[in-house]
């Protein structure tokens, strides 16, 4: 017996391989293939000539492999500007949402004040209002502030999200209140308790909110299309993807290549935070008091 293997690992029961376990693995593999197949087809379509994208019968690989399509994307327009704008807006928007949602979630979940539950219920009602209904009043508000075609118009209107506040509140309520009471006995105030005790214990929930918020800002199309006038200055990546469809046709090969490039940042952030995602989603349920 090897001495470098922990005893707990050696004592762990070995799960027998039965028909049920085999079916579970097969189901996981099939589901993975269903999700990966469109991405693989999009990648190989980005390497085809444009006139072979919709060839009949369809083929995975075209008559030639055009890696130059990924270079041609940046020659089609200010695509690098679209990427940098989206990256700055997504990062800034995510940071703002994290600050607002964590502090609001702490106020709703851990602090006691008159009318807390009523205000939180009204806050949740905003989840029932679709974004399309809010576009006109939001645009009028941006005009009133003089923020049309400015970076803050793409970030600040979405700083107060009921989803993020609800997620953080539910996670905060699952943290034992005895930790907060012990900190209060040691002389820590609400803000110090929040920063030094509650937040460090909430990394998983913060990771979940970070991923969802970043992807939301990164993929936003309708609001930037309305509030931005100068696309060469403040155009975002979804708007840049739409430029490949014009009056005289669509460059599907370049659009596929641009879409593959656009998926890289979101894929990286999911990979970097994946170990916190499952834990955060599983534990951000109804708990506490």
C-alpha positions in Angstrom: 0.0 0.0 0.0 1.4 3.4 -1.0 2.1 5.7 2.0 1.6 8.9 0.0 -2.1 8.3 -0.7 -4.5 9.8 1.9 -6.3 7.3 4.0 -9.7 9.0 3.1 -9.1 8.3 -0.6 -8.2 4.7 0.1 -11.2 4.2 2.2 -13.7 5.9 -0.2 -16.1 3.3 -1.7 -15.7 2.6 -5.4 -18.9 3.2 -7.3 -19.8 0.1 -9.4 -20.2 0.6 -13.1 -23.8 -0.4 -13.9 -26.3 0.2 -16.6 -27.6 3.4 -14.9 -24.2 4.9 -14.6 -23.5 4.1 -18.3 -26.7 5.7 -19.3 -25.8 8.8 -17.3 -22.5 9.1 -19.1 -24.1 8.6 -22.5 -26.7 11.3 -21.8 -23.9 13.7 -20.7 -21.9 13.0 -23.9 -25.0 13.4 -26.1 -25.9 16.7 -24.5 -22.3 17.9 -24.9 -22.3 17.0 -28.6 -25.6 18.9 -29.1 -24.1 22.0 -27.6 -20.7 21.8 -29.3 -22.0 20.9 -32.8 -23.2 24.4 -33.7 -19.9 25.9 -32.5 -17.9 23.4 -34.5 -20.0 24.1 -37.6 -19.7 27.8 -37.1 -15.9 27.5 -36.8 -15.5 25.5 -40.0 -18.0 27.8 -41.8 -15.7 30.7 -41.0 -13.0 28.9 -43.0 -15.1 28.4 -46.1 -15.5 30.7 -49.1 -18.7 32.7 -48.8 -20.5 31.0 -51.7 -20.1 27.6 -50.0 -21.7 28.4 -46.7 -25.1 27.2 -47.8 -23.9 24.6 -50.3 -26.2 21.6 -50.9 -25.5 19.0 -49.8 -23.8 20.7 -46.8 -20.2 20.0 -46.1 -18.1 20.6 -43.0 -15.0 21.7 -44.8 -15.1 23.8 -48.0 -13.0 23.5 -51.1 -10.3 25.5 -49.5 -9.5 26.6 -45.9 -9.4 30.4 -45.6 -7.7 31.4 -42.4 -7.5 34.8 -43.9 -11.2 35.3 -43.1 -10.2 36.0 -39.5 -7.8 38.7 -40.7 -10.3 40.1 -43.2 -12.8 40.7 -40.3 -10.5 43.5 -39.0 -10.3 45.1 -42.5 -14.0 45.1 -43.0 -14.5 48.0 -40.6 -13.4 49.3 -37.2 -13.8 45.9 -35.7 -11.0 46.3 -33.2 -12.7 49.5 -32.0 -15.9 47.5 -31.5 -14.1 44.9 -29.4 -12.3 47.4 -27.3 -15.5 49.4 -26.7 -17.4 46.2 -25.7 -14.6 45.1 -23.4 -14.4 48.4 -21.6 -18.1 48.7 -21.2 -18.5 45.1 -20.1 -15.8 45.4 -17.5 -16.9 48.7 -16.2 -20.6 47.7 -16.2 -19.7 44.4 -14.3 -17.8 46.3 -11.7 -20.6 48.8 -11.1 -23.2 46.0 -10.9 -21.1 44.0 -8.5 -20.8 47.0 -6.2 -24.4 47.9 -6.3 -25.8 44.4 -6.1 -23.6 43.3 -3.2 -24.3 46.3 -1.1 -28.0 46.3 -1.9 -28.1 42.5 -1.3 -26.4 43.1 2.1 -28.9 45.8 3.0 -31.9 43.6 2.1 -30.5 40.3 3.5 -28.6 41.2 6.6 -29.7 44.5 7.9 -33.0 45.1 9.7 -34.9 48.3 8.8 -38.5 49.4 8.5 -40.2 48.5 5.2 -37.3 46.3 4.1 -39.5 43.4 2.7 -41.9 45.8 1.0 -39.2 47.7 -0.8 -37.5 44.4 -1.8 -40.8 43.1 -3.2 -41.3 46.3 -5.2 -37.7 45.9 -6.4 -38.4 42.4 -7.6 -41.4 43.6 -9.6 -39.0 45.2 -12.0 -38.0 41.7 -13.2 -41.5 41.5 -14.8 -40.9 44.5 -17.0 -39.1 43.7 -20.3 -36.3 45.9 -21.5 -38.2 46.8 -24.7 -40.8 48.6 -22.6 -38.1 50.7 -20.8 -36.2 51.8 -23.9 -38.2 55.0 -24.6 -38.2 56.4 -21.0 -34.5 55.4 -20.6 -33.6 57.2 -23.8 -35.5 60.3 -22.7 -33.7 60.1 -19.4 -30.3 59.9 -21.2 -31.3 63.0 -23.3 -32.2 64.9 -20.1 -28.8 64.1 -18.6 -27.1 64.9 -21.9 -25.6 61.4 -22.0 -26.7 60.2 -25.5 -23.7 58.7 -27.3 -21.5 58.6 -24.2 -20.0 55.6 -22.4 -22.0 56.2 -19.2 -25.2 55.8 -21.1 -24.2 52.2 -21.8 -23.4 51.3 -18.2 -25.3 53.3 -15.6 -28.9 52.5 -16.7 -28.2 48.8 -15.9 -26.3 49.4 -12.7 -29.4 48.6 -10.5 -30.4 45.1 -11.4 -33.1 43.2 -9.4 -31.5 39.9 -10.5 -28.1 40.6 -9.1 -29.6 42.0 -5.8 -31.8 39.0 -5.4 -29.0 36.6 -6.1 -26.7 38.2 -3.5 -29.4 38.6 -1.0 -30.3 35.0 -1.1 -26.7 34.0 -0.7 -26.0 36.4 2.1 -29.0 35.0 4.0 -27.4 31.6 3.9 -24.4 32.7 5.9 -24.7 32.0 9.6 -25.8 35.1 11.5 -23.5 34.0 14.4 -20.5 35.2 12.4 -22.0 38.7 12.1 -22.9 38.7 15.8 -19.3 37.7 16.7 -17.9 40.5 14.6 -20.3 43.0 16.3 -19.0 41.8 19.7 -15.5 42.5 18.5 -16.4 46.0 17.6 -16.9 45.7 13.9 -19.5 47.9 12.2 -21.8 46.9 9.4 -19.4 48.1 6.7 -16.4 46.3 8.1 -18.4 43.2 8.6 -19.6 43.3 5.0 -16.1 43.8 3.6 -14.1 41.5 5.8 -16.6 38.7 6.6 -19.6 38.6 4.3 -17.9 39.3 0.9 -14.9 36.8 1.4 -17.5 34.1 2.1 -19.5 35.0 -1.0 -16.9 34.4 -3.7 -19.0 31.8 -5.5 -22.1 34.0 -5.7 -20.0 37.0 -6.8 -18.4 34.7 -9.5 -21.9 33.8 -10.8 -23.0 37.4 -10.9 -19.8 38.4 -12.6 -20.3 35.8 -15.4 -23.9 36.6 -16.0 -23.4 40.4 -15.9 -20.3 40.4 -18.2 -22.1 38.2 -20.8 -25.2 40.5 -20.6 -23.2 43.6 -21.3 -21.0 41.9 -23.9 -24.1 40.7 -25.9 -26.2 43.8 -25.5 -27.5 45.0 -28.9 -30.8 46.8 -28.6 -29.8 49.5 -26.2 -26.4 50.4 -27.8 -28.2 50.5 -31.2 -30.6 53.2 -29.9 -28.4 55.3 -27.6 -25.2 55.4 -29.7 -25.1 57.7 -32.8 -21.5 57.4 -33.8 -20.7 53.7 -34.2 -17.2 54.4 -35.3 -16.6 56.0 -31.9 -18.7 54.0 -29.5 -20.0 51.1 -31.5 -20.1 47.8 -29.6 -19.4 44.3 -30.9 -23.0 43.2 -31.5 -23.4 46.3 -33.7 -20.2 45.4 -35.5 -21.5 41.9 -36.2 -24.5 43.4 -37.8 -22.4 45.4 -40.3 -21.5 42.2 -42.2 -25.1 42.2 -43.4 -25.7 44.9 -46.0 -27.9 46.1 -48.8 -26.0 43.9 -51.4 -25.8 40.7 -49.3 -24.3 39.2 -46.3 -20.7 38.1 -45.9 -21.5 34.9 -43.9 -17.9 33.8 -43.9 -16.7 37.0 -42.2 -19.7 37.0 -39.9 -19.0 33.5 -38.7 -15.3 34.4 -38.2 -16.3 37.6 -36.2 -18.7 35.5 -34.1 -16.0 33.1 -33.2 -13.7 36.0 -32.2 -16.6 37.5 -30.2 -17.0 34.3 -28.2 -13.4 34.2 -26.9 -13.7 36.7 -24.0 -16.9 35.1 -22.6 -15.5 31.6 -22.9 -12.3 32.7 -21.1 -14.2 34.3 -18.2 -16.4 31.2 -17.8 -13.3 28.9 -17.8 -11.5 31.1 -15.2 -14.5 31.2 -12.9 -15.9 27.7 -13.6 -14.9 26.2 -10.2 -17.1 28.8 -8.5 -20.1 28.7 -10.8 -21.6 25.4 -9.8 -21.1 26.1 -6.1 -22.5 29.5 -6.4 -25.6 28.5 -8.4 -26.2 25.5 -6.0 -25.9 27.5 -2.8 -27.6 30.8 -3.8 -31.0 29.4 -2.8 -33.5 30.3 -0.1 -31.9 30.1 3.3 -31.3 32.0 6.4 -34.0 33.9 8.3 
